[in-house]
């Protein structure tokens, strides 16, 4: 399988909408490969920020302002920049989880 994290993310998003059709979940496409340096520079000027989690669920509860989800598969771990962004978001009152399999995502939700 060429893009196992993408497949896992698609499964999680599909499941989320089937369970919570009135809530939002959206992708933060920082892992997209841009074809030119010009396109990369444009995306940065538009706000693309490396190291941000893959998904955001803007739903506040009594403990957190919302949920960010980083998708990983076995053998992959957070980069230093991802860990730094994760800590920043935690400090701002968000829940941030890393999901290596569907059951991790389901449990986080």
C-alpha positions in Angstrom: 0.0 0.0 0.0 1.6 3.3 -1.1 -0.1 5.8 1.2 -1.3 3.9 4.3 -1.7 7.1 6.4 -4.0 8.5 3.8 -6.1 5.3 3.7 -6.4 5.4 7.5 -7.4 9.1 7.4 -10.1 8.5 4.8 -11.5 5.6 6.9 -11.6 7.8 10.0 -13.2 10.8 8.2 -15.8 8.5 6.6 -16.6 6.9 10.0 -16.8 10.3 11.7 -19.4 11.6 9.3 -21.5 8.4 9.5 -21.5 8.8 13.3 -21.7 12.6 13.6 -23.3 14.0 10.5 -24.0 17.4 12.0 -20.4 18.0 13.2 -17.4 19.1 11.2 -14.1 17.4 10.6 -11.6 18.9 8.2 -8.2 18.1 6.8 -5.1 20.3 7.2 -3.3 19.2 4.0 0.3 20.0 5.0 1.6 16.7 3.7 0.6 17.5 0.1 3.5 17.4 -2.3 3.6 20.6 -4.2 5.0 20.4 -7.7 7.0 23.7 -7.8 8.8 25.9 -5.3 6.6 28.7 -6.5 3.5 26.7 -5.4 5.1 26.0 -2.1 5.8 29.6 -1.5 2.3 30.6 -2.4 0.8 28.0 0.0 3.0 29.3 2.8 1.9 32.9 2.2 -1.7 31.5 2.3 -1.1 30.1 5.8 0.1 26.5 5.2 2.1 25.7 8.3 4.4 22.6 8.5 4.0 20.3 11.4 0.3 20.9 12.0 -1.9 17.8 12.7 -3.7 16.2 9.8 -7.3 16.7 11.0 -9.2 19.2 13.1 -12.6 18.7 14.8 -13.9 22.1 15.9 -16.1 20.8 18.8 -15.7 22.2 22.2 -16.4 20.3 25.4 -15.9 20.9 29.1 -12.2 20.1 28.9 -11.0 21.3 25.5 -11.6 23.9 22.8 -11.4 21.3 20.0 -9.6 18.2 18.8 -6.6 17.9 16.5 -5.6 14.4 15.1 -2.3 13.4 13.7 -2.5 10.2 11.7 0.5 7.8 11.8 1.0 4.2 10.9 3.2 1.6 12.7 6.9 2.6 12.5 6.2 6.3 12.0 6.5 8.9 14.8 6.1 12.6 15.3 8.8 14.8 13.8 10.4 17.3 16.2 8.3 20.1 14.5 5.1 18.0 14.9 5.9 17.5 18.6 6.5 21.3 18.9 3.2 22.1 17.2 1.4 19.5 19.4 2.7 21.0 22.6 1.7 24.5 21.4 -1.9 23.4 20.7 -2.1 21.5 24.1 -0.9 24.7 25.8 -3.7 26.6 24.1 -6.4 24.3 25.5 -6.9 21.9 22.6 -6.8 18.1 22.7 -4.2 16.6 20.4 -4.0 12.9 19.7 -1.9 10.7 17.5 -3.7 7.8 16.0 -1.8 4.7 14.6 -5.0 2.7 13.9 -8.7 3.2 13.5 -9.4 2.1 17.0 -7.2 5.0 18.3 -9.3 7.5 16.4 -12.6 5.9 17.5 -11.5 6.0 21.1 -10.4 9.6 20.9 -13.7 10.7 19.5 
